[in-house]
């Protein structure tokens, strides 16, 4: 496993008074957020509370309507979207999808080197989808597709890994493998931010991690480790 290089100056990622909206609908309202580096942050909240929006801002694919996003220069970001957000008929094999994780290192038209292919193989093996490598993505079950998307993120070897409900609606085995993948990224030194509506993930942040409760559109509750997450988030 390749560990991350020593950090340079400045935060890996930091939001300062960030607001975000879709049209006239405010989704994030003056949010301050800096995930602890090398640890897991859990964004806990019901559907519509702004979890996906916060991840999109962190990933740099959604521009804040106000406030400031600061990210360490040349730091890499991997975003795993929800299964429902991925194209249903993506005309790619599982290996091709996972290999896309190496595009940042080689470019979309660059040839993968032997080291890249080993990274792709390791990601396929970690999510136990190596035997499916030649299958078209759209032929897989929902849990298998989600594992392929997580494997693509693993192949990026990113400093910041963002996961949007990665274990939602998948079987128990897929959930186990995804949890193990998150643990492996943390062991590698990555900073992981995961959105979920499942309170069980809160305990996985650990004493040095962070749990943020998103309690409704535009609102992020104070940072901290919840002792008893509200039942509304179940």
C-alpha positions, 0 to 999 in steps of 0.5 A, spaced: 500 500 500 502 506 497 502 511 503 501 519 502 506 524 501 507 528 507 503 534 507 505 541 505 502 547 508 495 549 509 489 545 510 487 539 505 480 542 505 477 548 508 470 551 508 469 558 511 462 561 511 460 557 505 453 558 502 450 554 496 443 554 493 440 551 487 436 556 484 432 560 490 433 554 494 438 555 500 442 548 501 448 550 505 448 556 509 454 559 512 458 553 513 465 552 516 468 546 515 475 543 516 475 535 516 480 532 520 486 530 516 487 523 515 481 521 519 474 519 518 468 525 518 461 522 518 456 527 515 449 524 518 442 527 516 436 525 512 435 526 505 434 533 503 439 535 509 445 538 504 449 532 505 450 531 497 451 538 496 456 539 501 460 533 498 459 537 491 462 543 494 468 539 497 469 536 490 469 542 487 464 541 482 459 545 485 461 553 486 459 556 493 454 562 492 458 565 497 464 564 502 470 561 501 473 554 499 480 553 500 484 546 498 491 544 498 495 545 491 495 539 487 491 535 492 487 530 489 480 528 490 476 522 489 468 522 489 464 516 490 457 518 488 450 514 489 448 509 485 442 512 483 447 518 480 451 514 476 449 512 468 445 506 468 447 504 461 454 506 461 458 502 456 464 500 459 466 494 463 468 494 470 475 494 469 475 500 464 470 504 470 476 502 475 481 504 470 478 511 470 481 512 477 488 513 474 486 518 469 488 524 473 495 520 474 496 519 466 490 523 463 484 520 459 488 518 453 495 516 457 497 509 457 496 505 463 503 503 466 504 496 469 504 500 476 497 503 474 495 496 472 497 493 479 493 499 482 487 497 478 488 490 480 488 491 487 482 496 487 478 490 484 481 485 489 479 489 495 472 490 493 472 482 490 470 484 483 476 481 479 472 476 476 467 481 474 472 485 470 470 484 463 463 485 465 459 491 462 457 495 468 450 496 467 449 488 467 451 488 474 447 488 480 446 494 484 451 492 490 456 490 485 456 497 481 457 500 487 463 496 489 465 498 482 465 505 483 468 505 490 474 501 487 474 507 482 476 511 488 481 507 491 484 506 484 485 514 484 490 514 491 487 520 492 488 525 499 481 526 500 476 521 499 468 523 499 463 518 499 456 519 498 451 514 501 456 508 499 453 503 502 445 505 502 441 500 499 446 494 498 447 487 501 450 486 507 457 483 504 457 489 499 457 493 506 462 489 509 467 490 503 465 498 503 467 499 510 473 495 509 475 499 503 474 506 507 478 503 513 484 501 508 484 508 505 484 511 512 490 506 514 493 509 507 493 516 510 487 519 506 482 524 509 475 521 508 468 524 508 462 520 508 455 522 507 450 517 510 443 517 514 445 511 518 447 513 525 451 506 525 456 510 521 457 515 527 461 510 531 466 509 526 469 516 526 472 514 532 475 519 538 479 523 533 474 523 527 468 528 526 461 527 526 457 533 523 449 533 523 445 536 518 439 537 521 435 540 515 436 545 508 441 550 510 443 548 517 449 544 519 449 542 527 455 544 531 461 539 530 462 533 535 461 526 536 454 524 538 452 520 544 445 518 541 444 520 534 437 522 533 432 517 531 430 521 525 436 520 522 435 512 522 
